[in-house]
Amino acid sequence: MPMVTIQVTREGTTPDRDAPTNEEKAELIKGVSELLLKVLNKPLDSTFVIIEEVPLENWGWGGLPVPELRRRLAAGQS
């Protein structure tokens, strides 16, 4: 029984959205499940896919929380 966890940032794909849509998540679940069927011959009905949405302030890069990093990049700072 495969279990796949996908972590995505809690951001939308456009500036007016703050999270992936239910349709996008359904597509991820379907795509990952079908990939496991194709590559590992794992039946769809035994595959679990978990999507975890990570709030923007809960991850960082380059030693900074992402909102701060983006502020600095926008201001031309490193």
Secondary structure, 3 states (H helix, E strand, C coil): CCEEEEEEECCCCCCCCCCCCHHHHHHHHHHHHHHHHHHHCCCHHHCEEEEEEECHHHCEECCEEHHHHHHHHHCCCC
